[in-house]
Structure formats: C-alpha cells, structure tokens
Amino acid sequence: MIKGDKSWGKAPGKKTSQWKKNESIIAKNPFLRAQRDKKEGLGTSSAINTGINDQVYKDNFDKIQWAKPEDKEKPKFKMRVNGKLVSDPNEEE
C-alpha cells in the first residue's frame, strides 16, 4: 500500500486501550523499544547516559557529599484519634 493512502493505517491515539497494549508489547522487546525511541528522537532506552565524564568531574568526584547530614533532628508529628490528641509513649517531651 502507498504510505499516503488512508487505508494504510493510523497509530492509535495516546492513552487508548490499543495504545496501552502496543506499549506493553514494545516495553518487553528491546528491538521495538529502540525503534520507538529512534522514531521519537531519543537515544536507545537500554543505554544509561549520565552525561560526559570530563576531567573536572573526575577530579572533584571525591568532594561530592553523597549522604544526608546526620545532625538533622527527626521531625515530630502529632496524631489525633477521634479528635483527641494522642502522644507516643516512646516520645520524650
């Protein structure tokens, strides 16, 4: 069939049941996933791309603070049961 011909077929609208079925099939197949990403102008979905690891990043990698500061105080919450304030027995006041 000729591609411009209306009888060639149309892609289902997004969020329709047929579109969801197609997406689930595409998600399971790496080749189809790569083809869809290529069509949409994206890189391959299976490849992890974190950017360029230039020399400045490599030199300063050990200066990155990965963990949260431990001196932060834990937030305190008040709980109500049937409109009455209930205190936690483990909580110090």
Phi and psi in degrees as GROMACS dihedral restraints (atoms count N, CA, C in turn):
[ dihedral_restraints ]
;  ai    aj    ak    al  type     phi  dphi    fc
    3     4     5     6     1   -82.1    20    10
    4     5     6     7     1   137.1    20    10
    6     7     8     9     1   -62.7    20    10
    7     8     9    10     1   -34.6    20    10
    9    10    11    12     1   -75.0    20    10
   10    11    12    13     1   -13.4    20    10
   12    13    14    15     1   -69.9    20    10
   13    14    15    16     1   137.8    20    10
   15    16    17    18     1   -66.2    20    10
   16    17    18    19     1   -24.8    20    10
   18    19    20    21     1   -78.1    20    10
   19    20    21    22     1    -5.5    20    10
   21    22    23    24     1   -67.5    20    10
   22    23    24    25     1   -30.4    20    10
   24    25    26    27     1   121.4    20    10
   25    26    27    28     1   155.9    20    10
   27    28    29    30     1  -126.2    20    10
   28    29    30    31     1   153.7    20    10
   30    31    32    33     1   -75.3    20    10
   31    32    33    34     1   143.3    20    10
   33    34    35    36     1   -67.3    20    10
   34    35    36    37     1   151.4    20    10
   36    37    38    39     1   -63.7    20    10
   37    38    39    40     1   152.1    20    10
   39    40    41    42     1   -65.1    20    10
   40    41    42    43     1   146.7    20    10
   42    43    44    45     1    69.5    20    10
   43    44    45    46     1    10.2    20    10
   45    46    47    48     1   -83.2    20    10
   46    47    48    49     1   165.6    20    10
   48    49    50    51     1   -63.8    20    10
   49    50    51    52     1   -37.7    20    10
   51    52    53    54     1   -67.6    20    10
   52    53    54    55     1   -38.2    20    10
   54    55    56    57     1   -62.4    20    10
   55    56    57    58     1   -41.4    20    10
   57    58    59    60     1   -64.2    20    10
   58    59    60    61     1   -40.4    20    10
   60    61    62    63     1   -63.2    20    10
   61    62    63    64     1   -44.2    20    10
   63    64    65    66     1   -62.9    20    10
   64    65    66    67     1   -43.0    20    10
   66    67    68    69     1   -63.8    20    10
   67    68    69    70     1   -37.3    20    10
   69    70    71    72     1   -67.3    20    10
   70    71    72    73     1   -36.0    20    10
   72    73    74    75     1   -68.7    20    10
   73    74    75    76     1   -43.9    20    10
   75    76    77    78     1   -62.9    20    10
   76    77    78    79     1   -39.0    20    10
   78    79    80    81     1   -64.5    20    10
   79    80    81    82     1   -27.3    20    10
   81    82    83    84     1   -84.2    20    10
   82    83    84    85     1   -18.4    20    10
   84    85    86    87     1  -112.1    20    10
   85    86    87    88     1   115.3    20    10
   87    88    89    90     1   -61.3    20    10
   88    89    90    91     1   -35.2    20    10
   90    91    92    93     1   -66.3    20    10
   91    92    93    94     1   -47.1    20    10
   93    94    95    96     1   -64.9    20    10
   94    95    96    97     1   -37.2    20    10
   96    97    98    99     1   -61.6    20    10
   97    98    99   100     1   -43.9    20    10
   99   100   101   102     1   -65.2    20    10
  100   101   102   103     1   -39.6    20    10
  102   103   104   105     1   -67.1    20    10
  103   104   105   106     1   -40.0    20    10
  105   106   107   108     1   -64.4    20    10
  106   107   108   109     1   -43.8    20    10
  108   109   110   111     1   -64.2    20    10
  109   110   111   112     1   -38.3    20    10
  111   112   113   114     1   -64.5    20    10
  112   113   114   115     1   -41.3    20    10
  114   115   116   117     1   -64.4    20    10
  115   116   117   118     1   -37.5    20    10
  117   118   119   120     1   -84.8    20    10
  118   119   120   121     1     0.1    20    10
  120   121   122   123     1    84.5    20    10
  121   122   123   124     1    17.6    20    10
  123   124   125   126     1  -100.2    20    10
  124   125   126   127     1   167.1    20    10
  126   127   128   129     1   -76.9    20    10
  127   128   129   130     1   179.1    20    10
  129   130   131   132     1   -67.6    20    10
  130   131   132   133     1   140.0    20    10
  132   133   134   135     1   -75.1    20    10
  133   134   135   136     1   -22.8    20    10
  135   136   137   138     1   -80.9    20    10
  136   137   138   139     1   -15.5    20    10
  138   139   140   141     1   -88.3    20    10
  139   140   141   142     1   132.4    20    10
  141   142   143   144     1   -89.9    20    10
  142   143   144   145     1   124.0    20    10
  144   145   146   147     1  -122.1    20    10
  145   146   147   148     1   107.7    20    10
  147   148   149   150     1  -102.8    20    10
  148   149   150   151     1     6.9    20    10
  150   151   152   153     1   103.6    20    10
  151   152   153   154     1  -170.3    20    10
  153   154   155   156     1   -88.2    20    10
  154   155   156   157     1   128.3    20    10
  156   157   158   159     1   -91.5    20    10
  157   158   159   160     1    80.0    20    10
  159   160   161   162     1   -80.4    20    10
  160   161   162   163     1   176.5    20    10
  162   163   164   165     1   -65.7    20    10
  163   164   165   166     1   -34.5    20    10
  165   166   167   168     1   -63.3    20    10
  166   167   168   169     1   -41.9    20    10
  168   169   170   171     1   -63.9    20    10
  169   170   171   172     1   -44.5    20    10
  171   172   173   174     1   -64.2    20    10
  172   173   174   175     1   -38.2    20    10
  174   175   176   177     1   -68.6    20    10
  175   176   177   178     1   -34.1    20    10
  177   178   179   180     1  -103.0    20    10
  178   179   180   181     1    10.4    20    10
  180   181   182   183     1   -59.5    20    10
  181   182   183   184     1   -40.2    20    10
  183   184   185   186     1   -73.3    20    10
  184   185   186   187     1   -10.4    20    10
  186   187   188   189     1   -88.5    20    10
  187   188   189   190     1    -6.9    20    10
  189   190   191   192     1   -71.3    20    10
  190   191   192   193     1   130.9    20    10
  192   193   194   195     1   -91.7    20    10
  193   194   195   196     1   104.1    20    10
  195   196   197   198     1   -84.4    20    10
  196   197   198   199     1   -33.2    20    10
  198   199   200   201     1   -93.1    20    10
  199   200   201   202     1   156.6    20    10
  201   202   203   204     1   -76.0    20    10
  202   203   204   205     1   149.4    20    10
  204   205   206   207     1   -66.0    20    10
  205   206   207   208     1   134.6    20    10
  207   208   209   210     1   -86.8    20    10
  208   209   210   211     1    -6.9    20    10
  210   211   212   213     1   -82.9    20    10
  211   212   213   214     1     0.8    20    10
  213   214   215   216     1   -70.5    20    10
  214   215   216   217     1   138.7    20    10
  216   217   218   219     1   -82.2    20    10
  217   218   219   220     1   141.8    20    10
  219   220   221   222     1   -70.0    20    10
  220   221   222   223     1   135.1    20    10
  222   223   224   225     1   -66.9    20    10
  223   224   225   226     1   146.7    20    10
  225   226   227   228     1  -107.4    20    10
  226   227   228   229     1   137.7    20    10
  228   229   230   231     1  -121.7    20    10
  229   230   231   232     1   148.2    20    10
  231   232   233   234     1  -106.6    20    10
  232   233   234   235     1   138.5    20    10
  234   235   236   237     1  -119.2    20    10
  235   236   237   238     1   136.6    20    10
  237   238   239   240     1  -115.6    20    10
  238   239   240   241     1   135.4    20    10
  240   241   242   243     1  -123.5    20    10
  241   242   243   244     1   121.1    20    10
  243   244   245   246     1    52.3    20    10
  244   245   246   247     1    39.3    20    10
  246   247   248   249     1    82.1    20    10
  247   248   249   250     1    -2.9    20    10
  249   250   251   252     1  -107.0    20    10
  250   251   252   253     1   138.7    20    10
  252   253   254   255     1   -71.4    20    10
  253   254   255   256     1   127.3    20    10
  255   256   257   258     1  -113.4    20    10
  256   257   258   259     1   129.4    20    10
  258   259   260   261     1   -97.8    20    10
  259   260   261   262     1   147.4    20    10
  261   262   263   264     1   -80.2    20    10
  262   263   264   265     1   128.0    20    10
  264   265   266   267     1   -65.6    20    10
  265   266   267   268     1   -24.2    20    10
  267   268   269   270     1   -82.5    20    10
  268   269   270   271     1   -13.9    20    10
  270   271   272   273     1   -80.4    20    10
  271   272   273   274     1   135.7    20    10
  273   274   275   276     1   -94.7    20    10
  274   275   276   277     1   138.1    20    10
